[in-house]
Amino acid sequence: MKKYLSNKWGKHLAVSLVLVSYLLLLIWGRQAQALDKLAARSLEPGIAYSGIVGDRDRYSFSLAASQAIVLEVSQPNTDVKLVLSDNSFSPAKEVFAASIPARSWLPEKVLVSAELCSRCLLQLAPVNNADKSGSYTLTAISLSSELHQGEIDFAAVMTRAAITWLRVDEQQANFDQVFKLYLKAIALADNFSAVNSEMKGAKIRSLYLASQAAHWLGNYQVQQEFVTRVIALSENDRDQYRLNATFDLGVIAYENKQFEHSTRYLTRARELAQLQGHKLMQAKILSRLGLIAGGEGRQGEAGQYFEQAYQVFISSGDWRSTIEGLINLGWSHLHHGSLGLALNYYHQARSFAAKAELPNLEAQALIGIGSSYGRMGDIDQAIRFVDQALTQSVKFSYVFFHARALQAKAQILLNAGMFELAGDVFEEAYLAYGKVNAVADQINIRYFLGKVHNSLGSYAKAEDYYREVLAYDKQTGNHLDIGSGYNRLAETALEQKHYARALTYQQQALDYLQDADDSHVKGRLYSQSALVYFFNGLTHESSAYFRRARQLQQELKDYAGLITTGYRMAIAEAVNGNKKQAVQALDQVIAYIQQQQQHVSRGDLRRSFLAQQQKIIGLQIGLMRDTRSDALETLELSEMFRSQTLNEWLRDLSKAKPVPPELAKKRAQLQQTLQSQVISYHQLADAVSREQIIRETRKTAYQLQQLEAAFQTGKADDKPGEIKSADIRQIQQGLDLNSLILYFDTNAGESYLWTVAKNNIELYSLPSNQVLSDQVLAVLLQVRDSPGSQHSNRSRQQKQAIKQLSDTLFLGKDIPWQQYDNLLIVPDGALNYLPLSMLTLPGQGSLVESKQVSYMPSLGVLSQLLNREVQSREGNKILLLANPAMLQAGNADEEFARVRVGFETGELPYTEKEANSIIEIAGNRVSLLSRKNASKSQLRAQALADYQIIHFATHGLASTDEPALAGLVLSNALSDDNLLLAPEIINLDINAELVVLSGCETALGRLIDGEGLQGLSRVFFEAGTRRVVASLWSVQDDATAKLMGAFYQFLLKEKKAPGEALRLAKLEVKNYQRRNRQKPWKDPFYWAGFVLQGPGGAWFD
């Protein structure tokens, strides 16, 4: 950053007053500081004084009235703090202080007038913790000549610009203000440079400083224009500004990925630096040439450049350049695959930057550390360091580095499988780069957005992004980028099974990347090439590329790459009929996955990481079925991964530690933000606005998860990566002869059904996930809405859809259905959205007629729920929250009415009937919260852990877009804070055997691969309950009141198990007759929607 003050000063008092007024802006409010008057050297004009910054040398001089001098400070190796004091006082009074950054080419000029001090004391010292061994040179220039008015005005503007730039450092001004002042200085210099040769040099200085301000504004086009004018005006190759401007042109070209132009400018700058003897500048040029080499895939050459430059930096004692050199070496080793060395260099850079108090360089080092851990697969560490970089960049308003940190974080989230959130953060990075006109970096973000869409299966959108990026890369002519672009297009074509097109793209990628010296890029390239060649019948080439890919990735310890390559090899072996070899390949892949997941401890990151591996497990199950006869072994594999994704949210976590006040306040703020976002989401009708709210909600939910992780702890023996798969044999032994587990695993190719009975386990094949999804949707279209007037036609179509799905799942399976009364369903995929009790069994009729049905997300969760230690409770109390009162805003007489917030909050008169029927059955066991008291504050005031059953009869908010948008609507009569949202429910201290959610769609949520539905049922399990009854679609009020009354009659009066009580209640609604013998609720719409999640057996014994 340039701080420059004029090198000429006259005797005119008017000029002195102008300059002093601006200097006083800088010193306003500073505390007086005493300086030792002893041991000060006398400063004589025209003599050059040298010293070491760490010696804190002092100089004294005197100024007569209206006299001034210029202090010229050259400090090529370290930052210097200049402190000027008035020695007329005792102790001496500080009047001016400035930090002067290290420069390899330009001395700093500071004006001192008699108005500041007559007896002056000057001290030079290191800035903060910067290197104390650096040298300086100080020269005083006496000013006594008359100045032209134009020179006076120019000096005033330049002084004001310099002070404003200092205030930017202190976050009290902005670069736009600085830039405008330098433009004014350029105009003044233009007016007088023709008649005064001194003003030509002034014009060059003002042009160059304006170019630097333009750079910080991100206006590279203006910067390029100004430095080009500097070169034209500076006619001597020994002119330092000519060197600086030529170097800057090289940097501008590099940042626009115009590597050929950049190399040409930097080569010229290198010649000028050699001519002028600027070794430090030569080293900076070498660093930039190294970045170009790395950007073109010549990593070995890049490393050589960086090493040469670093040796010059460290020998010169220039802290800033040394730190930049360490960062460059870290970058080189990161891209060359030497991750340990990369981390070492980045950590050194961070340590030095912290000591020197250079937060921008510390932020760069933190990004490098995070990126290195991300490449190693250590997601926890990667996120931690990148978040620190984000904190630094926000604190010090480094927009560019903030964008870089956002990009690094998004890449880590993408690799962890959090695709939507990664896309949101990439969008933030794109906007941040836009603020500084970093076009090339924005283009790079477009590539990552394409990768996000490709991961989400939006191939057309991904291809659009890839083509846009490729078009830009072709303009810059960088072979590494062009080849990578074709490789991305080949990947998208491969995912869509367009093998011929994939081959065309892949061959172009290989042509452009054949000379790339980037092992990481080459490993990924060869891996994909192998599969593309295989599906095009080129098996010999395919095998060769697989071998080369594995060799490179093993050398780099690129485990993510090895997982992908191993999976692709298994596909090729399976297609060729070599199923044993395919199984062996996948065994190694699964070992890599288990190794990687040990570095992902946070629940949300861990689940998303494992969810993206489901296709690997599906393939392995099919291969194991074909090569091994034991159904238990395949079930254990499926269950192992499902449990590892789900056990995280059901681990017996100790309740939150005592929350520090600042964290509690932050959590409350985030929860309030989330509530506002939920309301906005339901108010907005257009898709674009709702998508924006979803993005904001994801960000808030992520911040809440980070906060919760800060003060929650698990058991000492419950470390991430050590959660074991369910002991299926033990679960088998616990079954009675009347119970059967139906365990589904849906996949893109083939799906599977395991039946687990007390004495046997069987495995059956099912169609693909797509086929099952289509059939489930066909059923739902016939049952999720009220029958209406098309009852007869609907009934026929409904029966056809139900029969088709029932036959697909159950027909032809050698299962003795008549032996089993109790079915426990572990669903997967689209089956999570359907109550299987409405389906029919071969020769058995509808399941609801003879089988009690309950649901679990995995066997491991079942085992944990059954074995979860029950906390002591006082009696068997029931908490009932029903018919919350909704107060219309501004209603003076407090009549209750629907609040128009975009979702259903109307009156629920039937829930009053529902509540009364439960009270009639349970008597004084019930504590009732209704109307005004059915509020969030009243709910939290209850000792929830003492209740055996908690029943909510209110509106539910379901979201298939974002789990954090789910919640319950409570009364707003006492407070506007009336939405009980998912992140808040998790923190309730619940110890119930059963939670009943009697609202609409309370069992719905977002479907996550390997996890099932993430909705309200899930969060109530997290909060501590063992069972949840909830609805999969909008329910009808009077039928629901009838069903709930019957459910509690069977559960509490007749002591039926929860699963059996719900089955009997459904039958009572289904078979209910009015006096005219009509059955108004026989359609599944009225009774089938409620499902029991959790163990279906009784708890009373």
GIFENPE-V950039 format. One record per backbone hydrogen bond with DSSP energy under -0.5 kcal/mol. CO is the residue of the C=O (numbers start at 1). NH is the residue of the N-H. If there is no record, write none. Layout:
BEGIN
CO & NH
CO & NH
END
This chain:
BEGIN
12 & 16
13 & 17
14 & 18
15 & 19
16 & 20
17 & 21
18 & 22
19 & 23
20 & 24
21 & 25
22 & 25
22 & 26
23 & 26
23 & 27
24 & 28
27 & 30
37 & 40
41 & 60
42 & 44
44 & 47
47 & 49
47 & 140
49 & 138
51 & 136
52 & 55
53 & 56
57 & 124
58 & 41
59 & 122
60 & 43
61 & 120
64 & 67
67 & 114
68 & 143
69 & 71
69 & 112
70 & 72
70 & 141
71 & 73
71 & 110
72 & 74
72 & 139
73 & 75
73 & 108
74 & 137
75 & 103
77 & 319
79 & 127
80 & 82
80 & 100
81 & 83
81 & 125
82 & 98
83 & 123
84 & 95
84 & 96
85 & 87
85 & 121
86 & 89
86 & 93
92 & 94
93 & 86
96 & 84
98 & 82
98 & 100
99 & 101
100 & 80
105 & 107
108 & 73
109 & 5
110 & 71
112 & 69
113 & 116
113 & 117
118 & 63
118 & 120
119 & 87
120 & 61
121 & 85
122 & 59
123 & 83
125 & 81
126 & 128
127 & 130
132 & 54
134 & 53
135 & 77
136 & 51
137 & 74
138 & 49
139 & 72
140 & 46
140 & 142
141 & 70
142 & 144
143 & 68
148 & 152
149 & 153
150 & 154
151 & 155
152 & 156
153 & 157
154 & 158
155 & 159
156 & 160
157 & 161
158 & 162
159 & 163
160 & 164
161 & 165
162 & 166
163 & 167
164 & 168
165 & 169
166 & 170
167 & 172
167 & 173
168 & 171
174 & 177
174 & 178
175 & 179
176 & 180
177 & 181
178 & 182
179 & 183
180 & 184
181 & 185
182 & 186
183 & 187
184 & 188
185 & 189
186 & 190
187 & 191
188 & 192
189 & 192
189 & 193
190 & 194
192 & 195
192 & 196
196 & 199
196 & 200
197 & 200
197 & 201
198 & 202
199 & 203
200 & 204
201 & 205
202 & 206
203 & 207
204 & 208
205 & 209
206 & 210
207 & 211
208 & 212
209 & 213
210 & 214
211 & 215
212 & 216
213 & 217
214 & 219
215 & 218
218 & 220
219 & 223
220 & 224
221 & 225
222 & 226
223 & 227
224 & 228
225 & 229
226 & 230
227 & 231
228 & 232
229 & 233
230 & 234
233 & 235
236 & 239
239 & 243
240 & 244
241 & 245
242 & 246
243 & 247
244 & 248
245 & 249
246 & 250
247 & 251
248 & 252
249 & 253
250 & 254
251 & 255
252 & 256
253 & 258
254 & 257
257 & 259
258 & 262
259 & 263
260 & 264
261 & 265
262 & 266
263 & 267
264 & 268
265 & 269
266 & 270
267 & 271
268 & 272
269 & 273
270 & 274
271 & 275
272 & 276
273 & 277
273 & 278
277 & 279
278 & 282
279 & 283
280 & 284
281 & 285
282 & 286
283 & 287
284 & 288
285 & 289
286 & 290
287 & 291
288 & 292
289 & 293
290 & 294
291 & 295
292 & 296
293 & 298
294 & 297
297 & 299
297 & 517
298 & 302
299 & 303
300 & 304
301 & 305
302 & 306
303 & 307
304 & 308
305 & 309
306 & 310
307 & 311
308 & 312
309 & 313
310 & 314
311 & 315
312 & 316
313 & 317
313 & 318
317 & 319
318 & 322
319 & 323
320 & 324
321 & 325
322 & 326
323 & 327
324 & 328
325 & 329
326 & 330
327 & 331
328 & 332
329 & 333
330 & 334
331 & 335
332 & 336
333 & 337
333 & 338
334 & 337
335 & 520
337 & 339
338 & 342
339 & 343
340 & 344
341 & 345
342 & 346
343 & 347
344 & 348
345 & 349
346 & 350
347 & 351
348 & 352
349 & 353
350 & 354
351 & 355
352 & 356
353 & 358
354 & 357
357 & 359
358 & 361
358 & 362
359 & 363
360 & 364
361 & 365
362 & 366
363 & 367
364 & 368
365 & 369
366 & 370
367 & 371
368 & 372
369 & 373
370 & 374
371 & 375
372 & 376
373 & 377
373 & 378
374 & 377
377 & 379
378 & 382
379 & 383
380 & 384
381 & 385
382 & 386
383 & 387
384 & 388
385 & 389
386 & 390
387 & 391
388 & 392
389 & 393
390 & 394
391 & 395
392 & 396
393 & 398
394 & 397
397 & 399
398 & 402
399 & 403
400 & 404
401 & 405
402 & 406
403 & 407
404 & 408
405 & 409
406 & 410
407 & 411
408 & 412
409 & 413
410 & 414
411 & 415
412 & 416
413 & 418
414 & 417
417 & 419
418 & 422
419 & 423
420 & 424
421 & 425
422 & 426
423 & 427
424 & 428
425 & 429
426 & 430
427 & 431
428 & 432
429 & 433
430 & 434
431 & 435
432 & 435
432 & 436
433 & 436
433 & 438
434 & 437
437 & 439
438 & 442
439 & 443
440 & 444
441 & 445
442 & 446
443 & 447
444 & 448
445 & 449
446 & 450
447 & 451
448 & 452
449 & 453
450 & 454
451 & 455
452 & 456
453 & 458
454 & 457
457 & 459
458 & 462
459 & 463
460 & 464
461 & 465
462 & 466
463 & 467
464 & 468
465 & 469
466 & 470
467 & 471
468 & 472
469 & 473
470 & 474
471 & 475
472 & 476
473 & 477
473 & 478
477 & 479
478 & 482
479 & 483
480 & 484
481 & 485
482 & 486
483 & 487
484 & 488
485 & 489
486 & 490
487 & 491
488 & 492
489 & 493
490 & 494
491 & 495
492 & 496
493 & 498
494 & 497
497 & 499
498 & 502
499 & 503
500 & 504
501 & 505
502 & 506
503 & 507
504 & 508
505 & 509
506 & 510
507 & 511
508 & 512
509 & 513
510 & 514
513 & 516
517 & 299
518 & 522
519 & 523
520 & 524
521 & 525
522 & 526
523 & 527
524 & 528
525 & 529
526 & 530
527 & 531
528 & 532
529 & 533
530 & 534
531 & 535
532 & 536
533 & 536
533 & 538
534 & 537
537 & 539
538 & 542
539 & 543
540 & 544
541 & 545
542 & 546
543 & 547
544 & 548
545 & 549
546 & 550
547 & 551
548 & 552
549 & 553
550 & 554
551 & 555
552 & 556
553 & 557
553 & 558
557 & 559
558 & 562
559 & 563
560 & 564
561 & 565
562 & 566
563 & 567
564 & 568
565 & 569
566 & 570
567 & 571
568 & 572
569 & 573
570 & 574
571 & 575
572 & 576
573 & 578
574 & 577
577 & 579
578 & 582
579 & 583
580 & 584
581 & 585
582 & 586
583 & 587
584 & 588
585 & 589
586 & 590
587 & 591
588 & 592
589 & 593
590 & 594
591 & 595
592 & 596
593 & 597
594 & 598
595 & 598
596 & 599
597 & 600
599 & 380
602 & 606
603 & 607
604 & 608
605 & 609
606 & 610
607 & 611
608 & 612
610 & 613
611 & 614
613 & 616
613 & 617
614 & 618
615 & 619
616 & 620
617 & 621
618 & 622
619 & 623
620 & 624
621 & 625
622 & 626
623 & 627
624 & 628
629 & 631
630 & 634
631 & 635
632 & 636
633 & 637
634 & 638
635 & 639
636 & 640
637 & 641
638 & 642
639 & 643
640 & 644
641 & 645
642 & 646
643 & 647
646 & 649
646 & 650
647 & 650
647 & 651
651 & 653
654 & 713
660 & 663
660 & 664
661 & 665
662 & 666
663 & 667
664 & 668
665 & 669
666 & 670
667 & 671
668 & 672
669 & 673
670 & 674
671 & 675
672 & 676
673 & 677
674 & 678
675 & 679
676 & 680
677 & 681
678 & 682
679 & 683
680 & 684
686 & 690
687 & 691
688 & 692
689 & 693
690 & 694
691 & 695
692 & 696
693 & 697
694 & 698
695 & 699
696 & 700
697 & 701
698 & 702
699 & 703
700 & 704
701 & 705
702 & 706
703 & 707
704 & 708
705 & 709
706 & 710
707 & 710
707 & 711
708 & 711
709 & 712
711 & 657
713 & 654
715 & 718
719 & 722
726 & 728
727 & 731
728 & 732
729 & 733
730 & 734
731 & 735
732 & 735
736 & 739
738 & 821
738 & 822
740 & 742
740 & 824
741 & 743
741 & 756
742 & 744
742 & 826
743 & 754
745 & 752
747 & 769
751 & 766
752 & 745
753 & 764
754 & 743
754 & 756
755 & 757
755 & 762
756 & 741
760 & 757
762 & 755
764 & 753
766 & 751
768 & 772
769 & 773
770 & 774
771 & 775
772 & 776
773 & 777
774 & 778
775 & 779
776 & 780
777 & 781
779 & 782
779 & 783
780 & 783
780 & 784
787 & 790
790 & 794
791 & 795
792 & 796
793 & 797
794 & 798
795 & 799
796 & 800
797 & 801
798 & 802
799 & 803
800 & 804
801 & 805
802 & 806
803 & 807
804 & 808
805 & 809
806 & 810
806 & 811
807 & 811
810 & 813
813 & 815
815 & 817
816 & 819
817 & 820
821 & 823
821 & 852
822 & 740
823 & 825
823 & 854
824 & 742
825 & 827
825 & 856
826 & 744
828 & 831
829 & 832
830 & 833
831 & 834
834 & 836
835 & 838
836 & 839
837 & 848
839 & 847
841 & 844
841 & 845
845 & 841
846 & 849
846 & 850
847 & 850
847 & 851
852 & 823
854 & 825
855 & 1094
858 & 862
859 & 863
860 & 864
861 & 865
862 & 866
863 & 867
864 & 868
869 & 871
873 & 875
874 & 877
877 & 948
877 & 949
878 & 880
878 & 927
879 & 881
879 & 951
880 & 882
880 & 929
881 & 953
882 & 931
883 & 931
885 & 887
885 & 972
885 & 973
886 & 897
888 & 891
890 & 892
891 & 894
895 & 888
898 & 900
899 & 901
903 & 901
908 & 911
908 & 912
909 & 912
909 & 913
910 & 914
911 & 915
912 & 916
913 & 917
914 & 918
915 & 919
916 & 920
917 & 921
918 & 922
919 & 923
922 & 925
923 & 926
925 & 878
926 & 928
927 & 880
928 & 930
929 & 882
930 & 933
931 & 885
931 & 934
933 & 935
934 & 971
935 & 939
936 & 940
937 & 941
938 & 942
939 & 942
942 & 944
943 & 946
944 & 947
944 & 991
946 & 877
948 & 993
948 & 994
949 & 879
950 & 996
951 & 881
951 & 953
952 & 954
952 & 998
953 & 883
955 & 969
956 & 958
957 & 967
962 & 965
963 & 966
966 & 982
967 & 957
968 & 970
968 & 980
976 & 978
978 & 970
978 & 980
979 & 981
980 & 968
981 & 984
981 & 985
982 & 986
984 & 987
985 & 988
988 & 990
992 & 1026
994 & 950
995 & 997
995 & 1029
996 & 952
996 & 998
999 & 1002
1001 & 1004
1002 & 1017
1004 & 1016
1006 & 1008
1006 & 1014
1008 & 1011
1008 & 1012
1012 & 1008
1013 & 1015
1014 & 1006
1015 & 1019
1016 & 1020
1017 & 1021
1018 & 1022
1019 & 1023
1020 & 1024
1020 & 1025
1021 & 1024
1023 & 990
1026 & 1095
1027 & 995
1028 & 1030
1028 & 1093
1029 & 997
1030 & 1091
1031 & 1003
1031 & 1004
1033 & 1001
1036 & 1040
1037 & 1041
1038 & 1042
1039 & 1043
1040 & 1044
1041 & 1045
1042 & 1046
1043 & 1047
1044 & 1048
1045 & 1049
1046 & 1050
1047 & 1051
1048 & 1052
1048 & 1053
1049 & 1053
1049 & 1054
1050 & 1056
1057 & 1061
1058 & 1062
1059 & 1063
1060 & 1064
1061 & 1065
1062 & 1066
1063 & 1067
1064 & 1068
1065 & 1069
1066 & 1070
1067 & 1071
1069 & 1072
1074 & 1077
1078 & 1074
1078 & 1080
1079 & 1082
1083 & 1086
1083 & 1087
1084 & 1088
1084 & 1089
1087 & 1090
1089 & 1032
1091 & 1030
1091 & 1093
1092 & 855
1092 & 1094
1093 & 1028
1096 & 1059
END
